[in-house]
Amino acid sequence: MDRSLDQFLTYMWTGRNASPYTLKNYRTDISQFLDFCRQEGVNSLTEIDRALLRRYLALLNERGYVKASIARRVAELRSFGRVLVQEGSLTHNPFRLVSAPRVPRRLPKYLTVSEVEALLSVPDTSVPPGLRDRAMIEVLYAAGLRVSELAGLDVRDVDLGQAQVRALGKGAKERIGLLGQPAVRAVRGYLQAGRPALVGKRPTSALWLNQRGGRLTVRGIALVLANAGKQAGIAIPVSPHILRHSFATHLLDGGADLRVVQELLGHANLATTQIYTHVSQSRAREVYVRAHPRAGRVDLP
């Protein structure tokens, strides 16, 4: 069974360009299930049945795993089985014998426009790190990039003349992120006065540099955002993904077409983007109730 897991991970790495983080999660979670199988006396994937899978899900529930975590494991196991069927190692996918628990979809948190402005005012642009941080926040909010896409940017990926950046998204798919004039100005200022001061002895193509002259990591970017959020006095924890949510929500609030937002976010499925319409509608109702003299308070089903 471990050989089948290695086969699956190799396929996800070479065929699907899965990230090291994703591969680590797959290995950890699927290994946990395979250990459970051996404890139950099951030593072959062909012996897996509905009763075994139900006992495993019950065990996860007893151990206090939340529904979202259990649902993720079911999805991972289904992908595992699907790949093995495609590779000819299994005749059918046994993991389709059980359903994942229903997970209530939570509306994404986002910043108001004034909170974004407060966040942008935090970096001290008289010093190189401040120029970098201001430019990063501007690009995140202007282009709606994932933090991995932002961290992976090289200098050559920036086209200030066209006001855009070329990012490598999920599945190693290239996509274009658009920039507004404030972001263009911030990146230009960083390239002219910020980045040259941060470059170390070893040259690098990375756009965002840390204090040692190396590429700023995803974790480093997250820390910059978290600290800036605290300094700005924003109540909710600020993360790169919060800015991505804010980007999408503010576009829809401004009247952008849903499919345009889907394209800008790099979503493969429109349904993924549609959750932001619920956020926008929720905000619209709050404004309506607060502003209309005869709106009152309506308890919706």
NUKOL-795950 format. One record per residue (C-alpha): residue number from 1; z, y, x. Coordinates in steps of 0.5 Angstrom, whole numbers, padded with zeros to 4 digits, m for minus. Layout:
<atoms>
+-------+-------+-------+-------+
! torro !    pz !    py !    px !
+-------+-------+-------+-------+
!   NUM !     Z !     Y !     X !
...
+-------+-------+-------+-------+
</atoms>
This chain:
<atoms>
+-------+-------+-------+-------+
! torro !    pz !    py !    px !
+-------+-------+-------+-------+
!     1 !  0000 !  0000 !  0000 !
!     2 !  0001 !  0005 !  0006 !
!     3 ! m0006 !  0003 !  0008 !
!     4 ! m0008 !  0006 !  0001 !
!     5 ! m0004 !  0012 !  0002 !
!     6 ! m0007 !  0013 !  0009 !
!     7 ! m0014 !  0012 !  0006 !
!     8 ! m0013 !  0017 !  0001 !
!     9 ! m0010 !  0023 !  0005 !
!    10 ! m0016 !  0022 !  0010 !
!    11 ! m0021 !  0023 !  0004 !
!    12 ! m0017 !  0029 !  0002 !
!    13 ! m0017 !  0032 !  0009 !
!    14 ! m0024 !  0031 !  0010 !
!    15 ! m0027 !  0031 !  0003 !
!    16 ! m0023 !  0036 !  0000 !
!    17 ! m0021 !  0040 !  0005 !
!    18 ! m0014 !  0040 !  0003 !
!    19 ! m0009 !  0044 !  0007 !
!    20 ! m0003 !  0041 !  0011 !
!    21 !  0002 !  0043 !  0006 !
!    22 ! m0002 !  0040 !  0001 !
!    23 ! m0002 !  0033 !  0005 !
!    24 !  0005 !  0034 !  0007 !
!    25 !  0007 !  0034 ! m0001 !
!    26 !  0002 !  0028 ! m0003 !
!    27 !  0005 !  0024 !  0003 !
!    28 !  0012 !  0025 !  0001 !
!    29 !  0011 !  0024 ! m0006 !
!    30 !  0007 !  0018 ! m0006 !
!    31 !  0011 !  0015 ! m0001 !
!    32 !  0017 !  0016 ! m0005 !
!    33 !  0014 !  0012 ! m0011 !
!    34 !  0011 !  0007 ! m0006 !
!    35 !  0018 !  0006 ! m0004 !
!    36 !  0021 !  0005 ! m0011 !
!    37 !  0015 !  0000 ! m0012 !
!    38 !  0018 ! m0004 ! m0006 !
!    39 !  0025 ! m0004 ! m0009 !
!    40 !  0022 ! m0007 ! m0016 !
!    41 !  0019 ! m0012 ! m0012 !
!    42 !  0012 ! m0010 ! m0013 !
!    43 !  0008 ! m0010 ! m0006 !
!    44 !  0001 ! m0009 ! m0009 !
!    45 ! m0002 ! m0003 ! m0013 !
!    46 ! m0006 ! m0008 ! m0017 !
!    47 !  0001 ! m0010 ! m0020 !
!    48 !  0003 ! m0003 ! m0022 !
!    49 !  0004 ! m0003 ! m0030 !
!    50 !  0006 !  0002 ! m0035 !
!    51 !  0013 ! m0001 ! m0035 !
!    52 !  0014 !  0000 ! m0028 !
!    53 !  0011 !  0007 ! m0028 !
!    54 !  0016 !  0009 ! m0034 !
!    55 !  0022 !  0006 ! m0030 !
!    56 !  0020 !  0011 ! m0025 !
!    57 !  0019 !  0017 ! m0029 !
!    58 !  0026 !  0015 ! m0032 !
!    59 !  0029 !  0015 ! m0025 !
!    60 !  0026 !  0022 ! m0023 !
!    61 !  0029 !  0024 ! m0030 !
!    62 !  0036 !  0021 ! m0028 !
!    63 !  0036 !  0024 ! m0021 !
!    64 !  0035 !  0031 ! m0025 !
!    65 !  0028 !  0033 ! m0023 !
!    66 !  0025 !  0038 ! m0028 !
!    67 !  0019 !  0037 ! m0032 !
!    68 !  0015 !  0041 ! m0028 !
!    69 !  0016 !  0037 ! m0022 !
!    70 !  0015 !  0030 ! m0025 !
!    71 !  0009 !  0033 ! m0028 !
!    72 !  0006 !  0034 ! m0021 !
!    73 !  0008 !  0027 ! m0019 !
!    74 !  0004 !  0024 ! m0024 !
!    75 ! m0002 !  0029 ! m0023 !
!    76 ! m0001 !  0027 ! m0015 !
!    77 ! m0001 !  0019 ! m0017 !
!    78 ! m0007 !  0020 ! m0022 !
!    79 ! m0011 !  0023 ! m0016 !
!    80 ! m0009 !  0018 ! m0011 !
!    81 ! m0011 !  0012 ! m0016 !
!    82 ! m0018 !  0016 ! m0018 !
!    83 ! m0020 !  0016 ! m0010 !
!    84 ! m0018 !  0009 ! m0009 !
!    85 ! m0023 !  0007 ! m0015 !
!    86 ! m0028 !  0012 ! m0012 !
!    87 ! m0027 !  0008 ! m0005 !
!    88 ! m0028 !  0001 ! m0008 !
!    89 ! m0020 !  0000 ! m0007 !
!    90 ! m0018 ! m0001 ! m0014 !
!    91 ! m0022 ! m0003 ! m0020 !
!    92 ! m0018 !  0002 ! m0025 !
!    93 ! m0013 !  0007 ! m0024 !
!    94 ! m0007 !  0005 ! m0026 !
!    95 ! m0003 !  0011 ! m0026 !
!    96 ! m0007 !  0013 ! m0033 !
!    97 ! m0002 !  0009 ! m0037 !
!    98 !  0003 !  0014 ! m0037 !
!    99 !  0003 !  0021 ! m0039 !
!   100 !  0006 !  0027 ! m0036 !
!   101 !  0012 !  0031 ! m0039 !
!   102 !  0010 !  0037 ! m0043 !
!   103 !  0011 !  0043 ! m0039 !
!   104 !  0012 !  0050 ! m0042 !
!   105 !  0008 !  0055 ! m0039 !
!   106 !  0011 !  0061 ! m0037 !
!   107 !  0008 !  0068 ! m0037 !
!   108 !  0007 !  0070 ! m0030 !
!   109 !  0012 !  0076 ! m0027 !
!   110 !  0008 !  0082 ! m0025 !
!   111 !  0010 !  0089 ! m0023 !
!   112 !  0008 !  0096 ! m0027 !
!   113 !  0003 !  0101 ! m0024 !
!   114 !  0009 !  0105 ! m0022 !
!   115 !  0013 !  0099 ! m0018 !
!   116 !  0006 !  0098 ! m0014 !
!   117 !  0006 !  0105 ! m0012 !
!   118 !  0013 !  0105 ! m0010 !
!   119 !  0012 !  0099 ! m0006 !
!   120 !  0006 !  0102 ! m0002 !
!   121 !  0011 !  0108 ! m0001 !
!   122 !  0016 !  0104 !  0003 !
!   123 !  0012 !  0102 !  0010 !
!   124 !  0013 !  0108 !  0015 !
!   125 !  0006 !  0109 !  0017 !
!   126 !  0008 !  0113 !  0023 !
!   127 !  0009 !  0106 !  0027 !
!   128 !  0004 !  0100 !  0028 !
!   129 !  0008 !  0095 !  0024 !
!   130 !  0008 !  0100 !  0018 !
!   131 !  0000 !  0101 !  0018 !
!   132 ! m0001 !  0094 !  0018 !
!   133 !  0004 !  0093 !  0012 !
!   134 !  0001 !  0099 !  0008 !
!   135 ! m0006 !  0096 !  0009 !
!   136 ! m0004 !  0089 !  0008 !
!   137 !  0000 !  0091 !  0001 !
!   138 ! m0006 !  0095 ! m0001 !
!   139 ! m0011 !  0089 !  0001 !
!   140 ! m0007 !  0084 ! m0003 !
!   141 ! m0007 !  0089 ! m0009 !
!   142 ! m0014 !  0091 ! m0009 !
!   143 ! m0017 !  0084 ! m0008 !
!   144 ! m0012 !  0080 ! m0011 !
!   145 ! m0012 !  0075 ! m0005 !
!   146 ! m0008 !  0069 ! m0005 !
!   147 ! m0003 !  0070 !  0001 !
!   148 ! m0007 !  0064 !  0005 !
!   149 ! m0013 !  0068 !  0004 !
!   150 ! m0010 !  0074 !  0007 !
!   151 ! m0007 !  0071 !  0013 !
!   152 ! m0013 !  0067 !  0015 !
!   153 ! m0017 !  0074 !  0015 !
!   154 ! m0021 !  0075 !  0022 !
!   155 ! m0023 !  0082 !  0024 !
!   156 ! m0030 !  0080 !  0023 !
!   157 ! m0029 !  0079 !  0015 !
!   158 ! m0027 !  0086 !  0014 !
!   159 ! m0033 !  0090 !  0012 !
!   160 ! m0031 !  0097 !  0010 !
!   161 ! m0038 !  0100 !  0009 !
!   162 ! m0039 !  0095 !  0003 !
!   163 ! m0031 !  0096 !  0001 !
!   164 ! m0030 !  0088 !  0001 !
!   165 ! m0027 !  0082 !  0005 !
!   166 ! m0030 !  0075 !  0006 !
!   167 ! m0024 !  0070 !  0005 !
!   168 ! m0023 !  0063 !  0005 !
!   169 ! m0021 !  0060 ! m0001 !
!   170 ! m0018 !  0054 ! m0004 !
!   171 ! m0023 !  0048 ! m0002 !
!   172 ! m0025 !  0052 !  0004 !
!   173 ! m0030 !  0056 ! m0001 !
!   174 ! m0032 !  0063 !  0001 !
!   175 ! m0031 !  0068 ! m0004 !
!   176 ! m0031 !  0076 ! m0003 !
!   177 ! m0025 !  0081 ! m0005 !
!   178 ! m0027 !  0088 ! m0007 !
!   179 ! m0023 !  0094 ! m0004 !
!   180 ! m0022 !  0101 ! m0007 !
!   181 ! m0022 !  0107 ! m0003 !
!   182 ! m0014 !  0107 ! m0002 !
!   183 ! m0015 !  0100 !  0001 !
!   184 ! m0021 !  0102 !  0005 !
!   185 ! m0017 !  0108 !  0008 !
!   186 ! m0011 !  0104 !  0010 !
!   187 ! m0015 !  0098 !  0013 !
!   188 ! m0019 !  0103 !  0017 !
!   189 ! m0012 !  0107 !  0020 !
!   190 ! m0009 !  0100 !  0022 !
!   191 ! m0016 !  0098 !  0025 !
!   192 ! m0016 !  0104 !  0029 !
!   193 ! m0008 !  0106 !  0031 !
!   194 ! m0004 !  0100 !  0028 !
!   195 ! m0008 !  0093 !  0031 !
!   196 ! m0009 !  0096 !  0038 !
!   197 ! m0002 !  0097 !  0039 !
!   198 !  0000 !  0090 !  0037 !
!   199 ! m0005 !  0086 !  0041 !
!   200 ! m0002 !  0082 !  0046 !
!   201 ! m0005 !  0080 !  0053 !
!   202 ! m0009 !  0074 !  0050 !
!   203 ! m0014 !  0077 !  0045 !
!   204 ! m0015 !  0074 !  0038 !
!   205 ! m0019 !  0075 !  0032 !
!   206 ! m0014 !  0075 !  0027 !
!   207 ! m0014 !  0081 !  0023 !
!   208 ! m0006 !  0082 !  0022 !
!   209 ! m0002 !  0081 !  0028 !
!   210 !  0006 !  0080 !  0029 !
!   211 !  0010 !  0084 !  0034 !
!   212 !  0008 !  0079 !  0039 !
!   213 !  0000 !  0080 !  0038 !
!   214 ! m0001 !  0073 !  0035 !
!   215 ! m0003 !  0072 !  0028 !
!   216 !  0002 !  0074 !  0022 !
!   217 !  0004 !  0067 !  0018 !
!   218 !  0004 !  0066 !  0011 !
!   219 !  0012 !  0066 !  0012 !
!   220 !  0011 !  0073 !  0016 !
!   221 !  0007 !  0076 !  0010 !
!   222 !  0012 !  0074 !  0005 !
!   223 !  0018 !  0077 !  0009 !
!   224 !  0014 !  0083 !  0009 !
!   225 !  0013 !  0084 !  0002 !
!   226 !  0020 !  0081 !  0000 !
!   227 !  0023 !  0087 !  0004 !
!   228 !  0019 !  0092 !  0002 !
!   229 !  0021 !  0090 ! m0005 !
!   230 !  0028 !  0091 ! m0004 !
!   231 !  0027 !  0098 ! m0001 !
!   232 !  0023 !  0100 ! m0006 !
!   233 !  0029 !  0098 ! m0011 !
!   234 !  0024 !  0093 ! m0015 !
!   235 !  0029 !  0089 ! m0020 !
!   236 !  0025 !  0082 ! m0019 !
!   237 !  0023 !  0079 ! m0012 !
!   238 !  0017 !  0081 ! m0010 !
!   239 !  0012 !  0076 ! m0007 !
!   240 !  0005 !  0076 ! m0005 !
!   241 !  0003 !  0072 ! m0011 !
!   242 !  0007 !  0077 ! m0016 !
!   243 !  0002 !  0082 ! m0013 !
!   244 ! m0004 !  0077 ! m0015 !
!   245 ! m0001 !  0077 ! m0022 !
!   246 !  0000 !  0084 ! m0022 !
!   247 ! m0008 !  0085 ! m0020 !
!   248 ! m0010 !  0081 ! m0026 !
!   249 ! m0006 !  0084 ! m0031 !
!   250 ! m0007 !  0091 ! m0029 !
!   251 ! m0015 !  0089 ! m0029 !
!   252 ! m0014 !  0086 ! m0036 !
!   253 ! m0010 !  0092 ! m0039 !
!   254 ! m0015 !  0097 ! m0036 !
!   255 ! m0021 !  0093 ! m0041 !
!   256 ! m0024 !  0088 ! m0035 !
!   257 ! m0028 !  0082 ! m0038 !
!   258 ! m0024 !  0076 ! m0037 !
!   259 ! m0030 !  0072 ! m0034 !
!   260 ! m0030 !  0078 ! m0029 !
!   261 ! m0022 !  0077 ! m0027 !
!   262 ! m0024 !  0070 ! m0026 !
!   263 ! m0029 !  0071 ! m0021 !
!   264 ! m0025 !  0076 ! m0018 !
!   265 ! m0019 !  0071 ! m0017 !
!   266 ! m0023 !  0066 ! m0015 !
!   267 ! m0021 !  0061 ! m0021 !
!   268 ! m0025 !  0055 ! m0022 !
!   269 ! m0023 !  0054 ! m0029 !
!   270 ! m0023 !  0060 ! m0034 !
!   271 ! m0017 !  0057 ! m0037 !
!   272 ! m0013 !  0058 ! m0031 !
!   273 ! m0014 !  0066 ! m0032 !
!   274 ! m0013 !  0066 ! m0039 !
!   275 ! m0005 !  0066 ! m0038 !
!   276 ! m0006 !  0073 ! m0036 !
!   277 ! m0009 !  0075 ! m0043 !
!   278 ! m0002 !  0073 ! m0046 !
!   279 !  0001 !  0077 ! m0041 !
!   280 ! m0003 !  0083 ! m0043 !
!   281 ! m0002 !  0082 ! m0050 !
!   282 !  0005 !  0081 ! m0049 !
!   283 !  0006 !  0088 ! m0046 !
!   284 !  0001 !  0091 ! m0051 !
!   285 !  0006 !  0089 ! m0057 !
!   286 !  0012 !  0092 ! m0053 !
!   287 !  0008 !  0098 ! m0053 !
!   288 !  0007 !  0098 ! m0060 !
!   289 !  0014 !  0097 ! m0062 !
!   290 !  0016 !  0102 ! m0058 !
!   291 !  0011 !  0107 ! m0060 !
!   292 !  0009 !  0106 ! m0067 !
!   293 !  0014 !  0110 ! m0072 !
!   294 !  0013 !  0104 ! m0077 !
!   295 !  0012 !  0098 ! m0072 !
!   296 !  0020 !  0096 ! m0073 !
!   297 !  0021 !  0089 ! m0070 !
!   298 !  0017 !  0083 ! m0072 !
!   299 !  0020 !  0076 ! m0070 !
!   300 !  0014 !  0072 ! m0069 !
!   301 !  0013 !  0065 ! m0070 !
+-------+-------+-------+-------+
</atoms>
